[in-house]
Amino acid sequence: VLNRRCVEAAVMTGLALNCSINKKSLFDRKHYFYADLPAGYQITQQRVPIAVNGSLSYSLCIDSKMSQMVTKTVRIKQIQLEQDSGKSLHDDTRSQTLVDLNRAGVGLMEVVMEPDMCCGEEAAAAVRELQLILQTLGSSQAVMAEGQLRVDANVSVHHPGEPYGVRTEVKNINSIRFLAKAIDYEIQRQIEELENGGTILNETRAFDSKLGCTVPMRDKEGKQDYRFMPEPNLPPLILYDAKSLPANMNHQQVINIDWIHERLPDLPSVKRKKLVEQYGILPEHSFTLLNEDGLAEFFESVLKQTQMKPKRVIGWILKDLLSYLKQHSLPVKDSPVSSFLLADLLNLLEKKEISSTAAKQVLAELWKGEGKTPLEIVKEQKLELLQDQKELEQICQAVIDGQENEVIMMVLG
Amino acid sequence: QKVSVEVLEHLEHLALVDFRDLEGVERLQKAIQFADQLQEVSTDGVEPMDSVLEDRCLYLREDDVTEGNCTKELLENAREKVEEYFVAPPGNIPLPKLEERETFLQGS
């Protein structure tokens, strides 16, 4: 039986990736033998998937200082709904495989991309953007480490102008960082193999994160014949839009594409544009804000509580706060400095009651999370800026008096 | 036509059937001949049918949890278990190649 939420998630994702949604899609059985597939087949949508022909735009920094970004696009071939298999843990020492069937049968959405990317960095940026989109839509939490988002990379090399080379599929990639490494390693391996006169086998390889290389995978050698056949238990999946909506059907049984389209939340690219337009920050800043979970909300929360201009606030958020968070490997939600405290501090700075350097000192103190307010810390450490002109003159005079010799040297030139 | 040894071996490898003897292979050939009769019908301009359920509605189920927590019953059937995992051999044990097997096909 098909779960409604899966279909909705697939349609949302298809719309977010500019795909054409197939109003009629079909389910098939893909047969193969493996310990984690107890039924001996997997239900998938090989012939007519739910969405086709979309695109995903992502941005890359072309220099390491993150000041220049280019936008690239990768075409989405299709999105299909399918079943998950179980999970296998290979125990080579005892020559056995442990199988966990808890996730078997759970719905999966497979996004197939065209080979438009040319290196690990591009793939990593594209997958990161896809991850943000999925999280924004609520289709998935897309955490790779927990297997919520799995990426298999298909890599091939060819000389410009020549047809595509033989591809290998690389599996067992557990993070975006490893994705870039695995792809770059595989590209290098294939180039070296071909330059030494060898050939590339159309095989499946596993990425070994400890050694940083890919190795051939057991059991996936040779061509498989999956004996695709239509799934007899699932009739075609019909989706409707405002025009084709049937009048007398049970509301719960109908999926209206237009209804879903209207309710799509702002995608990351739209959110970034809004941040740039509303607050006058740089595009690179909007990227960093959205890249850290909760940082954009923190930024806006601080802005609400302070008079300081966004362009100044962003510096404090991205340079000071973020570097503290990174140093201590903390997510934004665990920050010992709340948006309230930071706004308080920035207000003192804005009203010129303390200097910029003093503010940094206060922030360091706030970071310890001892519950003191910025004002208390300022008083404790006597960081107040002296506003009184007379007092300033007296201090300067005292310094000059104390350093008479130096002063005479300075005046003489 | 006759089915070649390569095709037979491929089938044995994929579907893990064993044709046993000549009678088994002949049965296969007869089955193929029987199915070939389908080719006699002209299907020009006719949309292929997926299943007899084509016109039915695909039921969409709500996201409600109705059963679960039956670990003990599920694991009861397993011959070998390790900490609630099923134990399986290290991978698919592939059928040995034609030359290495004792099969009737060798003789053909």
Boltz contact constraints between the chains, C-beta under 6 A:
constraints:
  - contact:
      token1: [A, 1]
      token2: [B, 59]
      max_distance: 6.0
  - contact:
      token1: [A, 1]
      token2: [B, 61]
      max_distance: 6.0
  - contact:
      token1: [A, 2]
      token2: [B, 58]
      max_distance: 6.0
  - contact:
      token1: [A, 2]
      token2: [B, 60]
      max_distance: 6.0
  - contact:
      token1: [A, 3]
      token2: [B, 61]
      max_distance: 6.0
  - contact:
      token1: [A, 4]
      token2: [B, 60]
      max_distance: 6.0
  - contact:
      token1: [A, 4]
      token2: [B, 62]
      max_distance: 6.0
  - contact:
      token1: [A, 5]
      token2: [B, 63]
      max_distance: 6.0
  - contact:
      token1: [A, 35]
      token2: [B, 88]
      max_distance: 6.0
  - contact:
      token1: [A, 95]
      token2: [B, 90]
      max_distance: 6.0
  - contact:
      token1: [A, 96]
      token2: [B, 87]
      max_distance: 6.0
  - contact:
      token1: [A, 97]
      token2: [B, 88]
      max_distance: 6.0
  - contact:
      token1: [A, 97]
      token2: [B, 90]
      max_distance: 6.0
  - contact:
      token1: [A, 98]
      token2: [B, 82]
      max_distance: 6.0
  - contact:
      token1: [A, 98]
      token2: [B, 85]
      max_distance: 6.0
  - contact:
      token1: [A, 99]
      token2: [B, 86]
      max_distance: 6.0
  - contact:
      token1: [A, 99]
      token2: [B, 88]
      max_distance: 6.0
  - contact:
      token1: [A, 100]
      token2: [B, 85]
      max_distance: 6.0
  - contact:
      token1: [A, 218]
      token2: [B, 91]
      max_distance: 6.0
  - contact:
      token1: [A, 219]
      token2: [B, 91]
      max_distance: 6.0
  - contact:
      token1: [A, 219]
      token2: [B, 92]
      max_distance: 6.0
  - contact:
      token1: [A, 225]
      token2: [B, 14]
      max_distance: 6.0
  - contact:
      token1: [A, 230]
      token2: [B, 50]
      max_distance: 6.0
  - contact:
      token1: [A, 230]
      token2: [B, 51]
      max_distance: 6.0
  - contact:
      token1: [A, 232]
      token2: [B, 51]
      max_distance: 6.0
  - contact:
      token1: [A, 235]
      token2: [B, 53]
      max_distance: 6.0
  - contact:
      token1: [A, 235]
      token2: [B, 56]
      max_distance: 6.0
  - contact:
      token1: [A, 235]
      token2: [B, 58]
      max_distance: 6.0
  - contact:
      token1: [A, 237]
      token2: [B, 58]
      max_distance: 6.0
  - contact:
      token1: [A, 253]
      token2: [B, 60]
      max_distance: 6.0
